[in-house]
Amino acid sequence: MKLAIADPPYLGRSVRWYGEGGRGSGSGRHRADVHPDAAEWDNPDRHRELVRQLRQDFDGWAIAATPSSLPLYLAEAPDVRVMIWHKRNSPPSGSRMRNVWEPVLVSSARKAHGTGPRLNDVLDTAAPRRNFAGSKPAAWTRWVLDALGYDAGTDEVVDLFAGSGSVTAEVLQGVLL
């Protein structure tokens, strides 16, 4: 099967984190790669287009998102499973309510029931302390691959937003075991 993991720049945060002149061009612990086309991801239509591409080109896929973007994604793909990544070490923000979770939308041709290892739809693990903004821990990648029903012997995984390279590294590690 052909599977995809998409961790696009989050809607409404793209220019701020990945655009020229934003945090992406600064230095420090949360420095992200700078992408000249970051602004396109602040357009809801670009995210809708991503869902259409995933549905057309892949047997199974997952998208990392923000709580505020859930209505957009669910309108495009109402049949997905919504899982939750609880980021137990989420840093404080300027907001009164601290954001400690992220939704992960999963669509797979493999059924979520039946045989195979049991899997929770909530992952409680820390976000990486190093690397750049948006990078995911290895446990996150393994959790998403398990939700997709990934088989290292037969499946191909495409990391659509390679960023830190942590998703691809984890996929390769599973293939080499």
CORDAMO-V992590 format. One record per residue. RES is the residue in three letters. SS is DSSP state (H for helix, E for strand, - for the rest). OMEGA is omega in whole degrees, 0 to 359 (* if undefined). NEAR is the number of other C-alpha atoms within 12 Angstrom. Layout:
# CORDAMO-V992590
res ss omega near
RES SS OMEGA NEAR
RES SS OMEGA NEAR
This chain:
# CORDAMO-V992590
res ss omega near
MET - 178 22
LYS E 184 28
LEU E 178 37
ALA E 170 43
ILE E 181 45
ALA E 175 37
ASP - 185 39
PRO - 170 40
PRO - 186 41
TYR - 181 35
LEU - 179 32
GLY - 182 25
ARG - 189 27
SER H 181 34
VAL H 181 28
ARG H 185 28
TRP H 187 33
TYR H 184 35
GLY - 176 27
GLU - 177 20
GLY - 178 20
GLY - 179 23
ARG H 181 24
GLY H 181 28
SER H 181 21
GLY - 177 20
SER - 178 17
GLY - 188 14
ARG - 185 16
HIS - 180 25
ARG - 178 26
ALA - 173 31
ASP - 177 33
VAL - 179 26
HIS - 181 25
PRO - 182 18
ASP - 184 18
ALA H 185 28
ALA H 180 27
GLU H 182 25
TRP H 172 30
ASP H 177 24
ASN - 180 22
PRO H 180 26
ASP H 179 18
ARG H 178 25
HIS H 176 35
ARG H 178 27
GLU H 177 20
LEU H 179 32
VAL H 179 37
ARG H 178 18
GLN H 180 20
LEU H 181 31
ARG H 182 27
GLN H 192 17
ASP H 187 17
PHE - 177 29
ASP - 179 27
GLY E 182 38
TRP E 176 43
ALA E 177 46
ILE E 170 46
ALA E 186 38
ALA - 174 35
THR - 177 30
PRO H 182 25
SER H 180 18
SER H 181 30
LEU H 180 29
PRO H 179 20
LEU H 183 24
TYR H 182 37
LEU H 175 25
ALA H 179 16
GLU H 185 24
ALA - 184 29
PRO - 183 17
ASP - 181 16
VAL - 173 28
ARG E 177 29
VAL E 177 31
MET E 183 31
ILE E 170 30
TRP E 175 35
HIS E 180 27
LYS E 188 27
ARG - 180 20
ASN - 182 17
SER - 183 22
PRO - 176 19
PRO - 179 13
SER - 178 10
GLY - 181 8
SER - 177 8
ARG - 179 7
MET - 181 11
ARG - 179 16
ASN - 183 21
VAL - 181 23
TRP E 175 27
GLU E 174 34
PRO E 172 34
VAL E 181 39
LEU E 185 41
VAL E 173 42
SER E 182 36
SER E 175 33
ALA - 177 23
ARG - 184 24
LYS - 180 19
ALA - 179 23
HIS - 180 15
GLY - 183 10
THR - 180 10
GLY - 182 15
PRO - 177 15
ARG - 185 13
LEU - 175 20
ASN - 176 18
ASP - 173 24
VAL E 175 23
LEU E 179 31
ASP E 180 22
THR E 183 25
ALA - 171 22
ALA - 179 29
PRO - 179 24
ARG - 177 21
ARG - 186 18
ASN - 184 21
PHE - 182 28
ALA - 177 34
GLY - 181 39
SER - 184 33
LYS - 177 39
PRO - 180 31
ALA H 180 26
ALA H 178 26
TRP H 181 37
THR H 179 38
ARG H 179 29
TRP H 179 33
VAL H 178 45
LEU H 177 40
ASP H 179 31
ALA H 178 41
LEU H 183 42
GLY - 184 37
TYR - 174 36
ASP - 184 21
ALA - 181 23
GLY - 186 15
THR - 188 12
ASP - 172 23
GLU E 177 26
VAL E 177 35
VAL E 176 29
ASP E 188 32
LEU - 180 26
PHE - 191 26
ALA - 175 24
GLY - 184 27
SER - 183 26
GLY - 185 25
SER H 179 28
VAL H 180 33
THR H 180 29
ALA H 180 23
GLU H 177 27
VAL H 180 34
LEU H 179 23
GLN H 178 15
GLY H 179 22
VAL H 184 17
LEU H 182 10
LEU - * 9
